[in-house]
């Protein structure tokens, strides 16, 4: 097993977490290996609920003409954020994405369509609905500016016009991807 796989699995499965520098390096190595090996991640590997464990920000590097990653950070378990992917049928490339965040007594959930054509392990999505609860009571539920696409137009839009994740690592314990903005993230299964 590669060093980067050991580091990602350790972050996903234990309380003995790697340093943020180790995590950023491991995520970058996993991404490079996936590109080199032309890794094909089936949609079924992404299905289910995943807790956000680690993320980096990204900013444009004007001098080098690319993206500069931030140091990265672990999300505390007392502020859980998760993403869930479901699909319409067993062989469908279309489904639903749900992103949830709990901060104290405030719960926020975004939901919308997603599409995973399999090409380059890209999962395109668009949040079209939001729900906000305070102390378990729904204070707002409705459409979001009809999302970027509106659910009816979503299937017709190309990935280039939508937010997306480019997945490069998937195991039973975790998944990792680069977002459209350039940041990296690791989500884990809660045990």
C-alpha positions in Angstrom: 0.0 0.0 0.0 1.3 3.5 -0.9 2.3 5.9 1.8 -0.4 8.4 0.8 -3.0 5.6 1.1 -1.8 4.8 4.6 -2.1 8.5 5.6 -5.6 8.9 4.1 -6.8 5.7 5.7 -5.3 6.7 9.1 -7.1 10.1 8.9 -10.3 8.3 8.0 -10.2 5.6 10.6 -8.4 6.8 13.7 -8.0 9.6 16.3 -4.3 9.6 15.6 -4.6 12.0 12.8 -1.7 12.9 10.4 -0.5 16.5 10.4 -2.2 18.9 8.1 1.0 19.1 6.0 1.1 15.3 5.7 -2.6 15.4 4.6 -2.1 18.0 1.9 0.9 16.0 0.5 -1.0 12.7 0.7 -4.1 14.2 -1.1 -1.8 15.6 -3.8 0.0 12.3 -4.2 -3.3 10.4 -4.4 -4.5 12.8 -7.1 -1.4 12.4 -9.2 -1.5 8.6 -8.8 -5.1 8.6 -9.9 -4.3 10.6 -13.0 -1.2 8.6 -13.9 -3.1 5.3 -13.4 -6.2 6.6 -15.1 -8.2 5.5 -12.1 -11.9 4.9 -12.7 -14.1 5.3 -9.7 -17.6 3.9 -10.1 -20.5 6.0 -8.9 -21.5 3.2 -6.5 -18.3 3.9 -4.6 -19.4 7.4 -3.8 -23.0 6.6 -2.7 -24.0 7.1 0.9 -23.3 9.7 3.6 -19.7 11.0 4.2 -18.6 13.3 7.0 -16.2 16.0 5.9 -12.9 15.3 7.8 -10.3 17.5 6.1 -10.3 20.3 3.6 -7.9 22.9 2.1 -8.8 26.2 0.6 -7.3 27.4 -2.7 -6.3 30.7 -4.2 -5.1 31.7 -7.6 -1.3 32.0 -7.9 -0.9 34.8 -10.3 2.9 34.4 -10.5 2.8 30.8 -11.4 -0.5 30.9 -13.3 -2.1 28.0 -11.2 -3.7 27.3 -7.9 -2.1 27.6 -4.5 -3.5 25.3 -1.8 -4.1 26.5 1.7 -2.6 24.7 4.7 -5.7 22.7 5.3 -7.7 21.9 8.4 -9.6 19.2 10.1 -13.2 19.8 10.8 -14.1 19.3 14.5 -16.6 16.5 15.2 -18.7 18.9 17.2 -19.4 20.9 14.0 -20.3 18.0 11.7 -20.6 18.6 8.0 -21.6 15.8 5.6 -22.4 15.1 2.0 -24.7 12.4 0.8 -24.9 11.0 -2.7 -27.9 8.9 -3.9 -28.9 7.9 -7.4 -32.2 7.4 -9.0 -31.7 3.7 -10.2 -28.9 1.2 -9.9 -27.5 2.0 -13.4 -28.3 5.8 -13.4 -25.6 8.5 -13.7 -28.1 11.0 -12.2 -29.0 11.4 -8.5 -29.3 13.7 -5.6 -26.6 15.5 -3.5 -27.3 16.7 0.1 -24.9 18.8 2.0 -25.6 19.2 5.8 -23.9 21.4 8.4 -24.7 21.6 12.1 -23.3 24.6 14.0 -24.5 24.5 17.6 -28.3 24.5 17.4 -28.4 25.7 13.8 -28.8 23.0 11.1 -28.4 23.9 7.4 -29.1 21.5 4.6 -28.6 22.1 0.8 -30.1 19.6 -1.7 -30.0 19.3 -5.5 -29.4 17.2 -8.5 -26.1 15.6 -9.3 -24.7 13.8 -12.4 -21.7 11.4 -12.6 -21.0 10.5 -16.2 -17.8 8.7 -15.1 -15.5 10.7 -17.4 -12.5 11.9 -15.3 -14.4 10.9 -12.2 -16.3 14.2 -12.3 -19.5 14.6 -10.3 -21.4 17.7 -11.3 -24.0 19.1 -9.0 -26.2 22.1 -8.2 -27.9 23.0 -4.9 -31.4 24.1 -5.7 -33.1 23.8 -2.2 -32.2 24.9 1.3 -33.6 24.0 4.7 -32.6 25.8 7.9 -33.6 24.6 11.4 -32.9 26.3 14.8 -33.3 24.1 17.8 -34.9 21.4 15.6 -37.6 23.8 14.3 -37.7 24.6 10.6 -37.4 28.4 10.2 -36.9 28.4 6.4 -37.3 25.9 3.6 -37.3 26.8 -0.1 -35.7 27.1 -3.4 -32.3 28.7 -3.8 -32.2 31.3 -6.6 -33.3 28.3 -8.7 -29.7 27.0 -8.2 -27.3 27.7 -11.0 -29.4 25.6 -13.3 -32.8 25.0 -11.9 -33.5 21.3 -11.6 -35.2 21.1 -15.0 -32.2 22.5 -16.9 -29.6 20.6 -14.9 -29.4 17.6 -17.3 -28.7 19.9 -20.3 -25.9 21.9 -18.8 -22.3 20.8 -19.3 -20.0 20.1 -16.4 -18.0 23.2 -17.4 -21.0 25.3 -16.3 -21.7 23.6 -13.0 -19.9 23.2 -9.7 -18.2 19.8 -9.5 -15.9 17.5 -7.6 -13.1 15.6 -9.4 -12.8 12.4 -7.3 -9.4 10.8 -7.1 -9.5 8.3 -4.2 -12.3 6.1 -2.8 -12.3 3.3 -0.3 -14.8 1.9 2.1 -13.6 4.3 4.7 -13.2 7.5 2.7 -13.4 9.5 -0.5 -11.3 12.4 -1.7 -11.8 15.0 -4.4 -10.7 18.4 -5.8 -13.5 20.9 -6.1 -14.1 23.3 -9.0 -12.4 26.1 -6.9 -9.2 24.0 -6.6 -9.5 23.0 -2.9 -9.0 19.4 -1.8 -11.2 17.5 0.6 -11.4 14.1 2.4 -14.8 12.8 3.6 -15.0 9.7 5.8 -17.6 7.1 6.8 -18.5 7.5 10.5 -18.2 4.2 12.3 
